[in-house]
Amino acid sequence: MQTAGKAGAFILGAFIFVGLSALGYLLGNAAIEFKQYDRSVTVKGLSEREYDANIVIWPIQFSAAGNDLESLYDLLEENTSKIRKFLVTNGIGAEEVTFTSPAITDKSAQQYGNNAKPEFRYTAFQTVTVYSKNIHSVRSLMGSLSALGKQGIVFTGGNYESQTEYIFTKLNEVKPEMIEEATTKAREVAEKFASDSQSRFGKIKRASQGQFSITARDKNNPHIKKVRVVSTVEYYLSD
């Protein structure tokens, strides 16, 4: 009876040992397979293209001075009419030209105890703005304002309000192709890495699209825009 009990205990122990060994083997293989499955490579793909801007905003700012306020307003209206006529005559649509109310400064109210009397009591700034899609015509006119300067119009520049702005509004039209190009380039890099590391190239683990940026190509050609996007993609690798 005692012998039978020892035999049963031995058999039970053997089964437990075999079971634990099998479990350890399965867990070991699962860990190895999981480790292999978790291997990945993260790559970036760039798409960069150049496009012409399709809208230009051209502020034309001029100044005038005088001691009689009514005469000063008349001069501003006269100069504004000259600029508008010049633009329309040279191919700019009348609906593309707008102007703001003039900014008038009374220097006599700004002396702050200074007894020096200014030559002109009033100074004024007026802005005529061109908002157009005809960028070629606008750019050709920018160098022709000297004709109006000879008529006594004093143009001002160099400040933020008088800077010309070029806008590219067709980003949604070019987005799909650029994203595809960036993703393709990222895939090419990942495939090369897999080949060099003697690994097999797998599916996408995760991907993220960077923000699109639109900048001037260079300071001398602000009407040519450089559009750029970088896509980041992580691919699975296996042996």
FIDRENGU-67470 format. One line per 2 residues: for each residue x, y, z of N, C-alpha, C. Coordinates in Angstrom, 1 decimal. Each point is the difference from the previous one (the first is absolute). Example, Ala and Ser with C-alpha at 12.3 -4.5 7.8 and 13.67 -1.06 7.14 Angstrom:
<rs>
13.2/-5.7/7.8/-0.9/1.2/0.0/0.9/1.2/0.0; -0.4/1.1/-0.7/0.9/1.1/0.0/-0.8/1.1/0.8 .
</rs>
This chain:
<rs>
0.8/-1.2/0.0/-0.8/1.2/0.0/0.9/1.2/0.0; 1.0/0.0/0.8/0.9/1.1/0.1/0.8/0.2/-1.3 .
0.3/-1.1/-0.6/0.7/0.0/-1.3/-0.8/0.6/-1.1; -1.3/-0.3/0.0/-1.0/0.5/-1.0/-0.1/1.6/0.2 .
0.0/0.4/1.2/-0.1/1.5/0.3/1.2/0.7/-0.5; 1.2/-0.6/0.2/1.2/0.6/-0.5/0.0/0.1/-1.5 .
-0.4/-1.1/-0.7/-0.1/0.0/-1.4/-0.9/1.1/-0.5; -1.2/0.2/0.6/-0.9/1.0/-0.4/0.5/1.4/0.2 .
0.7/0.2/1.1/0.6/1.3/0.2/1.1/0.3/-1.1; 0.7/-1.1/-0.3/1.1/0.2/-1.0/-0.6/0.4/-1.4 .
-1.1/-0.7/-0.3/-0.6/0.2/-1.3/-0.6/1.5/0.0; -0.6/0.4/1.1/-0.6/1.3/0.1/1.1/1.1/-0.2 .
1.1/-0.3/0.7/1.1/1.0/-0.1/0.6/0.0/-1.4; 0.0/-1.1/-0.7/0.5/0.0/-1.3/-0.9/0.8/-0.9 .
-1.3/-0.2/0.1/-0.9/0.8/-0.8/0.1/1.5/0.3; 0.2/0.4/1.3/0.1/1.4/0.3/1.3/0.5/-0.6 .
1.1/-0.7/0.0/1.2/0.4/-0.6/-0.1/0.2/-1.5; -0.6/-1.0/-0.7/-0.2/0.1/-1.4/-0.9/1.2/-0.3 .
-1.1/0.2/0.8/-0.9/1.2/-0.3/0.7/1.3/0.2; 0.8/0.1/1.0/0.7/1.3/0.3/1.1/0.2/-1.1 .
0.6/-1.1/-0.5/1.0/0.2/-1.0/-0.7/0.5/-1.3; -1.1/-0.7/-0.3/-0.7/0.4/-1.3/-0.5/1.4/0.1 .
-0.5/0.4/1.2/-0.5/1.4/0.2/1.2/1.0/-0.2; 1.1/-0.3/0.6/1.2/0.8/-0.1/0.4/0.2/-1.5 .
0.0/-1.1/-0.7/0.4/0.0/-1.4/-1.0/0.9/-0.8; -1.3/-0.2/0.2/-1.0/0.8/-0.7/0.1/1.5/0.3 .
0.2/0.3/1.3/0.2/1.4/0.4/1.3/0.6/-0.6; 1.0/-0.8/0.0/1.3/0.4/-0.6/-0.2/0.3/-1.5 .
-0.6/-0.9/-0.7/-0.3/0.2/-1.5/-0.8/1.3/-0.2; -1.1/0.1/0.9/-0.9/1.1/-0.2/0.8/1.3/0.2 .
0.9/0.1/1.0/0.7/1.2/0.3/1.0/0.3/-1.2; 0.6/-1.0/-0.6/0.9/0.2/-1.1/-0.8/0.5/-1.2 .
-1.2/-0.6/-0.3/-0.8/0.4/-1.1/-0.5/1.4/0.2; -0.4/0.3/1.3/-0.4/1.4/0.2/1.1/1.0/-0.2 .
1.2/-0.4/0.5/1.1/0.9/-0.2/0.3/0.3/-1.5; -0.1/-1.1/-0.8/0.2/0.2/-1.4/-1.1/0.8/-0.6 .
-1.2/-0.2/0.4/-1.1/0.7/-0.5/0.1/1.5/0.3; 0.6/0.3/1.2/0.1/1.4/0.5/1.1/0.7/-0.7 .
0.9/-0.6/-0.7/1.1/0.7/-0.7/-0.6/1.0/-1.1; 0.5/1.2/0.0/-0.5/0.9/-1.0/1.1/1.1/-0.3 .
-0.3/0.7/-1.0/0.9/1.1/-0.4/-0.8/1.2/-0.3; 0.4/1.2/0.4/-0.7/1.2/-0.2/0.8/0.9/-1.0 .
-0.7/0.4/-1.0/0.7/0.8/-1.1/-0.9/1.2/-0.3; 0.7/1.0/-0.7/-0.7/1.2/-0.4/0.1/0.1/-1.5 .
-1.1/0.6/-0.6/0.0/0.2/-1.4/-0.3/1.5/-0.3; 0.7/0.6/-0.8/-0.2/1.5/-0.3/-0.6/0.2/-1.4 .
-0.9/0.9/-0.1/-0.5/0.5/-1.3/0.1/1.5/0.0; 0.7/0.5/-1.0/0.2/1.4/0.0/-0.2/0.5/-1.5 .
-0.8/1.0/-0.2/-0.3/0.4/-1.3/-0.1/1.6/0.0; 0.1/0.5/-1.2/-0.1/1.5/-0.2/-1.3/0.3/-0.9 .
-0.7/1.0/0.5/-1.2/0.4/-0.7/0.0/1.6/0.0; -0.6/0.5/-1.1/-0.2/1.4/-0.1/-1.1/0.4/1.0 .
0.1/1.1/0.7/-1.1/0.6/0.8/-1.1/0.4/-1.0; -1.2/-0.1/0.5/-1.2/0.3/-0.9/-0.7/1.2/0.4 .
0.4/0.7/1.1/-0.6/1.2/0.5/1.1/1.0/0.5; -0.1/1.2/-0.4/0.9/1.1/0.5/-0.8/1.1/0.7 .
0.5/0.4/1.1/-0.5/1.2/0.7/1.1/1.0/0.0; -0.3/1.1/-0.7/1.0/1.1/-0.2/-0.5/1.3/0.6 .
0.5/0.3/1.2/-0.4/1.3/0.6/0.9/1.1/-0.5; -0.6/1.1/-0.6/0.7/1.1/-0.5/-0.3/1.2/1.0 .
1.0/0.4/0.7/-0.1/1.0/1.1/0.7/1.2/-0.4; -0.7/1.2/0.1/0.6/1.3/-0.3/-0.3/1.0/1.2 .
0.7/1.0/0.0/-0.2/1.0/1.0/-0.2/1.4/-0.6; -0.5/0.9/0.9/-0.2/1.4/-0.4/0.0/0.8/1.2 .
0.3/1.3/-0.1/0.1/0.9/1.1/-0.6/1.4/-0.4; -0.4/0.7/1.0/-0.6/1.4/-0.2/-0.4/0.6/1.2 .
-0.4/1.3/-0.1/-0.5/0.7/1.2/-1.5/0.2/0.0; -0.6/-0.2/-1.1/-1.4/0.1/-0.1/-0.6/-1.4/-0.2 .
-0.9/-0.4/0.9/-0.5/-1.4/0.1/-0.8/-0.3/-1.3; -0.9/1.0/-0.3/-0.9/-0.3/-1.2/0.8/-0.2/-1.3 .
1.1/0.9/-0.1/0.8/-0.2/-1.2/0.8/-1.3/0.0; 0.4/-0.4/1.2/0.7/-1.3/0.1/-0.9/-1.1/-0.4 .
-1.3/0.0/0.4/-0.9/-1.1/-0.4/-0.2/0.0/-1.5; -0.1/1.2/-0.6/-0.1/0.1/-1.5/1.2/-0.6/-0.7 .
1.2/0.3/0.6/1.2/-0.6/-0.6/0.0/-1.5/0.1; -0.4/-0.5/1.1/0.0/-1.5/0.1/-1.0/-0.6/-1.0 .
-1.1/0.6/-0.1/-1.0/-0.6/-1.0/0.5/0.1/-1.4; 0.7/1.1/-0.3/0.6/0.2/-1.4/1.0/-1.1/-0.2 .
0.9/-0.2/0.9/1.1/-1.0/-0.2/-0.6/-1.4/0.0; -1.0/-0.3/0.8/-0.6/-1.3/0.0/-0.6/-0.2/-1.4 .
-0.7/1.0/-0.6/-0.6/-0.2/-1.3/1.1/-0.2/-1.1; 1.1/0.7/0.2/1.1/-0.2/-1.0/0.5/-1.5/0.0 .
0.2/-0.5/1.3/0.5/-1.3/0.1/-1.0/-1.0/-0.5; -1.3/0.1/0.3/-1.0/-0.9/-0.5/-0.1/0.0/-1.5 .
0.1/1.2/-0.6/-0.1/0.1/-1.5/1.2/-0.7/-0.6; 1.2/0.2/0.6/1.2/-0.6/-0.5/-0.1/-1.5/0.0 .
-0.5/-0.6/1.1/-0.1/-1.4/0.1/-1.0/-0.6/-1.0; -1.2/0.6/-0.1/-1.0/-0.5/-0.9/0.4/0.1/-1.4 .
0.7/1.1/-0.4/0.4/0.2/-1.3/1.1/-1.1/-0.4; 0.7/-0.5/1.0/1.0/-0.9/-0.3/-0.4/-1.5/0.3 .
-1.3/-0.2/-0.1/-0.5/-1.4/0.1/-0.5/-0.5/1.3; 0.0/0.8/1.0/-0.5/-0.5/1.3/-1.5/0.3/0.0 .
-0.8/-1.0/0.5/-1.5/0.2/0.0/-0.4/1.0/1.1; -1.0/0.8/-0.4/-0.4/1.1/1.0/-0.5/-0.7/1.3 .
-0.5/-1.2/-0.1/-0.5/-0.6/1.2/1.1/-0.6/0.9; 1.2/0.0/-0.6/1.2/-0.5/0.7/0.7/1.1/0.8 .
-0.5/1.2/-0.1/0.7/1.2/0.6/-0.9/0.5/1.1; 0.5/0.1/1.2/-0.7/0.6/1.2/0.9/1.0/0.7 .
-0.6/0.9/0.8/0.8/0.9/0.8/-0.6/0.2/1.4; 0.8/0.3/0.9/-0.4/0.2/1.4/-0.2/1.5/0.3 .
-0.6/0.3/1.1/0.0/1.4/0.5/1.4/0.4/0.3; 0.3/1.3/-0.3/1.3/0.5/0.3/0.2/0.2/1.5 .
1.3/-0.2/0.4/0.4/0.2/1.4/0.6/1.4/0.1; -0.6/0.9/0.7/0.4/1.4/0.1/0.6/0.3/1.4 .
1.2/0.6/0.0/0.7/0.4/1.2/0.1/1.5/0.1; -0.5/0.5/1.2/0.1/1.5/0.3/1.2/0.2/0.8 .
1.1/0.5/-0.6/1.2/0.1/0.8/0.0/1.1/1.1; -0.9/1.0/-0.2/-0.1/1.0/1.0/-0.5/-0.5/1.4 .
-0.7/-1.2/-0.1/-0.5/-0.6/1.2/1.0/-1.0/0.6; 1.2/-0.1/-0.6/1.0/-0.9/0.5/1.3/0.7/0.4 .
0.0/1.3/0.2/1.2/0.7/0.3/0.5/-0.3/1.4; -0.9/-0.2/0.9/0.4/-0.3/1.4/1.0/1.0/0.6 .
-0.3/1.3/-0.1/0.9/1.0/0.5/1.1/0.5/-0.9; 0.1/-0.7/-1.1/1.1/0.5/-1.0/-0.6/1.2/-0.7 .
0.7/1.1/0.0/-0.4/1.2/-0.6/0.2/0.1/-1.5; 0.8/-1.0/-0.5/0.3/0.0/-1.4/-1.2/-0.3/-0.8 .
-0.3/0.8/-0.9/-1.2/-0.1/-0.9/0.3/-0.8/-1.2; -0.8/-1.1/-0.3/0.3/-0.8/-1.1/-0.3/0.7/-1.3 .
0.7/-0.3/-1.1/-0.3/0.6/-1.3/-1.4/-0.2/-0.4; -0.5/-1.3/0.1/-1.4/-0.4/-0.3/-0.7/-0.5/1.2 .
-1.1/0.6/0.3/-0.8/-0.5/1.2/-0.5/-1.4/-0.2; -0.5/-0.3/-1.2/-0.6/-1.3/-0.2/0.8/-0.9/-0.9 .
0.1/-1.3/0.3/0.6/-1.0/-0.8/-1.0/-1.1/-0.2; 0.0/-0.6/-1.2/-1.0/-1.0/-0.3/0.6/-1.2/-0.7 .
-0.5/-1.2/0.3/0.4/-1.2/-0.7/-1.3/-0.7/-0.6; 0.1/-0.4/-1.3/-1.1/-0.6/-0.6/0.5/-1.3/-0.7 .
-0.8/-1.0/0.0/0.4/-1.3/-0.6/-1.0/-0.4/-1.0; 0.4/-0.3/-1.2/-0.8/-0.6/-1.1/0.5/-1.5/-0.1 .
-0.9/-0.9/0.1/0.3/-1.4/0.0/-0.5/-0.7/-1.3; 0.9/-0.8/-0.6/-0.3/-0.8/-1.1/-0.1/-1.5/0.5 .
-1.1/-0.6/-0.2/-0.2/-1.4/0.3/-0.4/-0.7/-1.3; 1.0/-0.8/-0.5/-0.2/-0.5/-1.4/0.6/-1.4/-0.2 .
-0.6/-0.7/-0.9/0.5/-1.3/-0.5/1.0/0.2/-1.2; 0.0/1.1/-0.5/0.9/0.3/-1.2/1.3/0.5/0.5 .
0.8/-1.0/0.5/1.3/0.3/0.6/1.0/0.6/-1.0; 0.0/-0.5/-1.2/0.9/0.5/-1.0/-0.2/1.5/-0.3 .
-1.2/0.4/-0.1/-0.3/1.4/-0.3/0.4/0.9/1.2; -0.3/-0.5/1.2/0.2/0.8/1.2/1.5/0.2/0.1 .
0.8/-1.1/-0.1/1.5/0.1/0.1/0.6/0.9/-1.0; -0.6/0.0/-1.2/0.6/0.9/-1.0/-0.3/1.4/0.3 .
-1.0/0.3/0.7/-0.4/1.4/0.4/0.8/0.5/1.2; 0.5/-0.9/0.8/0.7/0.5/1.2/1.2/0.9/-0.3 .
0.7/-0.3/-1.1/1.1/0.9/-0.3/-0.3/1.2/-0.8; -1.4/0.2/-0.2/-0.4/1.1/-0.9/-0.6/1.2/0.8 .
0.0/-0.1/1.3/-0.6/1.1/0.9/0.8/1.3/-0.1; 1.2/-0.1/-0.6/0.8/1.3/-0.1/-0.8/1.0/-0.9 .
-0.8/-0.5/-0.9/-0.7/0.9/-0.9/-1.0/0.8/0.9; -0.6/-0.6/1.0/-0.8/0.8/0.9/0.8/0.8/1.0 .
1.2/-0.4/0.3/0.8/0.8/0.9/0.4/1.3/-0.7; 0.1/0.0/-1.3/0.3/1.2/-0.7/-1.1/1.0/0.0 .
-1.2/-0.5/0.3/-1.2/0.9/0.1/-0.2/0.5/1.4; 1.0/-0.2/0.9/0.0/0.6/1.3/-0.6/-0.9/1.1 .
-0.2/-1.3/-0.3/-0.5/-0.9/1.1/1.3/-0.6/0.7; -0.1/0.1/1.3/1.2/-0.4/0.8/-0.4/-1.4/0.6 .
0.6/-1.0/-0.5/-0.2/-1.4/0.4/0.8/-0.3/1.2; -0.5/-0.8/0.9/0.7/-0.4/1.2/0.1/-1.5/0.0 .
1.0/-0.6/0.7/0.2/-1.4/0.0/1.0/-0.4/1.1; 0.2/-1.3/0.1/0.9/-0.5/1.0/-0.6/-0.4/1.3 .
-1.3/0.3/0.2/-0.7/-0.4/1.2/-0.8/-1.2/-0.3; -0.5/-0.6/1.1/-0.8/-1.3/-0.2/-1.2/0.2/-0.8 .
-0.7/1.2/0.2/-1.3/0.2/-0.7/0.1/0.1/-1.5; 1.2/0.3/-0.4/0.2/0.2/-1.5/0.7/-1.1/-0.7 .
0.1/-1.1/0.7/0.7/-1.2/-0.6/-1.0/-0.8/-0.9; 0.5/-0.4/-1.1/-0.8/-0.8/-1.0/-0.1/-1.4/0.5 .
-1.1/-0.6/-0.1/-0.2/-1.4/0.5/-0.5/-0.9/-1.2; 0.7/-1.1/-0.1/-0.4/-1.0/-1.0/-0.6/-1.2/0.7 .
-1.1/-0.5/-0.5/-0.7/-1.1/0.7/-0.3/-1.1/-1.0; 0.2/-1.2/0.5/-0.3/-1.2/-0.7/-1.2/-0.7/0.6 .
-1.1/-0.1/-0.7/-1.2/-0.5/0.6/-0.5/-1.4/-0.5; 0.9/-0.6/-0.8/-0.4/-1.3/-0.6/0.6/-1.2/0.7 .
0.3/0.1/1.3/0.6/-1.0/0.7/-0.8/-1.3/0.0; -1.3/0.1/0.2/-0.9/-1.2/0.0/0.1/-0.8/-1.3 .
0.3/0.7/-1.1/0.1/-0.6/-1.3/1.3/-0.9/-0.2; 1.0/0.5/0.7/1.3/-0.7/-0.2/0.3/-1.0/1.2 .
-0.8/0.1/1.1/0.3/-0.8/1.1/0.1/-1.5/-0.3; -1.0/-0.6/-0.7/0.0/-1.5/-0.2/1.2/-0.5/-0.7 .
0.5/0.7/-1.0/1.2/-0.4/-0.8/1.2/0.1/0.9; 0.1/1.0/0.8/1.2/0.3/0.8/0.0/-1.1/1.2 .
-1.1/-0.3/0.5/0.0/-1.0/1.1/0.4/-1.3/-0.6; -0.5/-0.4/-1.1/0.3/-1.2/-0.7/1.5/-0.1/-0.3 .
0.6/1.1/-0.5/1.4/0.1/-0.3/0.8/-0.2/1.3; -0.3/0.7/1.1/0.7/-0.1/1.2/-0.1/-1.4/0.6 .
-1.1/-0.7/-0.1/-0.2/-1.3/0.5/0.8/-1.0/-0.8; 0.1/0.2/-1.4/0.7/-0.9/-0.8/1.5/0.1/0.3 .
0.5/1.2/0.2/1.4/0.2/0.3/0.4/-0.6/1.4; -1.0/0.1/0.9/0.3/-0.7/1.3/0.0/-1.5/-0.1 .
-0.8/-0.6/-0.9/0.0/-1.4/-0.2/1.3/-0.4/-0.7; 0.5/0.8/-0.9/1.3/-0.4/-0.7/1.1/0.0/1.1 .
0.0/0.9/0.9/1.1/0.0/1.0/-0.2/-1.2/0.9; -1.2/-0.4/0.4/-0.2/-1.1/0.9/0.4/-1.3/-0.8 .
-0.3/-0.1/-1.2/0.3/-1.2/-0.8/1.6/-0.2/-0.1; 0.6/1.2/-0.2/1.5/-0.1/0.0/0.6/-0.4/1.4 .
-0.6/0.5/1.0/0.5/-0.4/1.4/-0.3/-1.5/0.2; -1.1/-0.5/-0.4/-0.3/-1.4/0.2/0.9/-0.9/-0.8 .
0.4/0.5/-1.2/0.9/-0.8/-0.8/1.4/0.0/0.6; 0.4/1.2/0.5/1.4/0.1/0.5/0.1/-0.8/1.3 .
-1.1/-0.1/0.8/0.0/-0.8/1.3/-0.4/-1.4/-0.2; -0.2/-0.4/-1.3/-0.4/-1.4/-0.3/-1.3/-0.4/0.8 .
-0.9/1.0/-0.1/-1.4/-0.3/0.6/-1.0/0.1/-1.0; -1.2/-0.5/0.3/-1.1/0.0/-0.9/-0.9/1.3/0.3 .
-0.4/0.6/-1.0/-0.8/1.3/0.1/-1.4/-0.4/0.3; -0.6/0.7/1.0/-1.4/-0.4/0.3/-1.0/1.2/-0.2 .
-1.1/-0.1/0.7/-1.1/1.0/-0.2/0.3/1.2/0.9; -0.8/1.0/-0.2/0.1/1.2/0.7/-0.5/-0.2/1.5 .
0.8/0.4/0.9/-0.3/-0.1/1.4/-0.8/1.3/0.5; 0.6/1.1/-0.4/-0.7/1.3/0.2/0.6/1.0/-1.0 .
-0.8/1.0/-0.2/0.4/1.1/-0.9/-0.5/1.3/0.4; 0.7/1.1/-0.2/-0.5/1.3/0.3/0.5/1.0/-1.1 .
-0.9/0.9/-0.3/0.2/1.0/-1.0/0.4/1.3/0.6; 1.2/0.5/-0.3/0.4/1.3/0.5/-0.8/1.2/-0.6 .
0.1/1.1/0.6/-0.7/1.2/-0.5/0.6/0.5/-1.3; -0.8/0.5/-0.9/0.5/0.6/-1.2/0.5/1.4/0.3 .
1.1/0.4/-0.6/0.5/1.3/0.1/0.1/0.7/-1.3; -0.3/1.2/-0.1/0.1/0.8/-1.2/0.8/1.2/0.3 .
1.2/0.1/-0.7/0.9/1.1/0.1/0.4/0.5/-1.3; 0.6/1.2/0.0/0.5/0.6/-1.3/1.3/-0.8/-0.4 .
0.1/-0.2/-1.3/1.2/-0.8/-0.4/1.3/0.7/0.4; 0.0/1.3/-0.1/1.1/0.9/0.4/-0.5/1.4/0.1 .
0.9/0.9/0.6/-0.5/1.3/0.2/-0.1/0.8/-1.3; 0.6/-0.4/-1.0/-0.1/0.7/-1.3/-1.2/-0.5/-0.9 .
-0.6/-1.1/0.4/-1.2/-0.5/-0.7/-1.1/-0.4/1.0; -0.5/0.9/0.7/-1.1/-0.3/1.0/-1.3/-0.5/-0.7 .
-0.1/0.2/-1.3/-1.2/-0.5/-0.7/0.0/-1.5/-0.3; 1.2/-0.6/0.1/0.2/-1.4/-0.2/0.0/-0.7/1.4 .
-0.9/-0.9/0.2/-0.2/-0.6/1.3/0.6/-1.4/0.1; 0.7/-0.3/1.1/0.5/-1.3/0.2/-0.9/-0.7/1.0 .
-0.7/-1.1/-0.5/-0.9/-0.8/0.9/0.7/-1.2/0.4; -0.1/-0.3/1.3/0.8/-1.1/0.5/-0.8/-0.8/1.1 .
0.2/-1.4/0.0/-0.7/-0.8/1.0/0.9/-1.2/0.2; 0.1/-0.5/1.3/0.7/-1.1/0.3/-0.9/-1.1/0.7 .
0.0/-1.2/-0.5/-0.8/-1.1/0.5/0.9/-0.9/0.8; -0.4/-0.4/1.2/0.7/-0.9/0.8/-0.8/-1.4/0.1 .
0.7/-1.0/-0.4/-0.6/-1.4/-0.1/0.8/-1.0/0.7; -0.7/-0.8/0.8/0.7/-1.1/0.7/-0.4/-1.3/-0.6 .
0.9/-0.9/-0.4/-0.3/-1.2/-0.7/0.5/-1.2/0.9; -0.7/-1.1/-0.1/0.4/-1.2/0.7/1.1/-0.7/-0.8 .
1.0/-0.6/0.8/1.0/-0.8/-0.6/0.0/-1.4/0.6; 0.4/-1.0/-0.8/0.2/-1.3/0.5/1.2/-0.7/-0.6 .
0.5/-1.1/0.6/1.1/-0.7/-0.6/-0.4/-0.9/-1.1 .
</rs>
